[in-house]
Amino acid sequence: MSSRGDDEQPIKSAAQYEPLNSRQREIYSSILAEFAEYLREKGKNPKKKRGYSDVNERISRFHRVVKWAWNNEELTTEFTADHGDAAIEGLADDSLCQLKGEPYSEGSKRKISNVLENWFEFRDVEWSPEINFTDNRAKNNADPYRKDELRQLWETSLRYKEIPKYNNLSPEDRDRWKAHIAQELGKPKEDVRPADWDAINNDWKVPSLIRTAREAGWRPDIVGRMAVEWYDPDAQTIYIPEGKAPKNDSSWDQELSAEGALALDKWLEQRANQELYDGRKEIWLTREGNPYSSGTLNDLLDNLMDDAGINQRGRKLVWYSFRHSIGTYVYHEYHDLRVVAEALRQNSTASADRYVHPLPELKQEVADLM
């Protein structure tokens, strides 16, 4: 097992990195020391407080990524989720490579990705890598939906958690539904009124979220920070301000279809009258009042797929599948990775290429043919 003194060596070396001024070095070395202590004491399993023996190596890997971010992103003592996303993309396209200029092996990429997950657990930040690395090759961590499945998700969102009409139920059934509605609305069962039944059946939150994600391929991070003021209903466009989008510091516009704009308009009308959103800027919050994360978005998607009868059949259908669906269908329509990069707001065609898959419908046709 590495000694504490051994663990301090990469910390000392990292803190001497030349571009940092003396104050930045003090802060950075302190942060690294805290991170090393976390890795040593409970990094492997925080709940059971089990740590790693290779703290030295993990700190060195993390520092390599931070140095890359300093050279390619910004000189900062705060390594954020945006930096983590950029580093994963850099590993995938080999712009984040060894000091001698050679690409990392897939096994090394996986180890670097793992220590980034350790870092964000340490910082209590919701983060997961968009791309998984294996010992064989980099692999996208999502599959695209078929077009009919995208339609199913949209139609299912319009019926999501729909409940029978109040007057059509027996007193016994009505009482059971009251308990369900009370849980959904976060209010005591005795306070549930007939109007609450209509509120559940007319809720546009989930349809607006699913429809705009289907059209824009929102990353989980942007869903969590999407603000009401970014939306222009007259232009039916969401304007993402500079520096607010993950992996993209520039501003950009996302035009919505007529259906997407209608769903969002309806939701914002309802949102304005909900106490949960008082004083909040986010367009969508969970029923607990938290911004959506990859975990809560995937939970919502799982429920919708169950209701829609969508069978994954060996595929990995998650929130990122919306982005992979856009990349796949745009490419097979235009046969141009530059168009895919524009649609997904990627900085390079190499990055865009990772979202392109064989058409899911073609796979089914081949299976049927054979």
WOSUL-V163710 format. One record per run of one state. SS is the DSSP state (a for helix, b for strand, c for the rest). FROM is the first residue (numbers start at 1). TO is the last residue. If there is no record, write none. Layout:
SS | FROM | TO
SS | FROM | TO
This chain:
c | 1 | 3
a | 4 | 15
c | 16 | 21
a | 22 | 42
c | 43 | 44
b | 45 | 45
c | 46 | 49
b | 50 | 50
c | 51 | 54
a | 55 | 72
c | 73 | 80
a | 81 | 92
c | 93 | 105
a | 106 | 122
c | 123 | 130
b | 131 | 133
c | 134 | 137
b | 138 | 140
c | 141 | 146
a | 147 | 159
c | 160 | 165
a | 166 | 168
c | 169 | 170
a | 171 | 185
c | 186 | 188
a | 189 | 191
c | 192 | 193
a | 194 | 201
c | 202 | 204
a | 205 | 216
c | 217 | 219
a | 220 | 225
c | 226 | 226
b | 227 | 227
a | 228 | 230
b | 231 | 232
c | 233 | 236
b | 237 | 240
c | 241 | 244
b | 245 | 245
c | 246 | 247
b | 248 | 248
c | 249 | 251
b | 252 | 255
c | 256 | 257
a | 258 | 271
c | 272 | 274
a | 275 | 277
c | 278 | 281
b | 282 | 282
c | 283 | 284
b | 285 | 285
c | 286 | 290
b | 291 | 291
c | 292 | 293
a | 294 | 308
c | 309 | 320
a | 321 | 334
c | 335 | 336
a | 337 | 344
c | 345 | 348
a | 349 | 353
c | 354 | 359
a | 360 | 369
c | 370 | 370
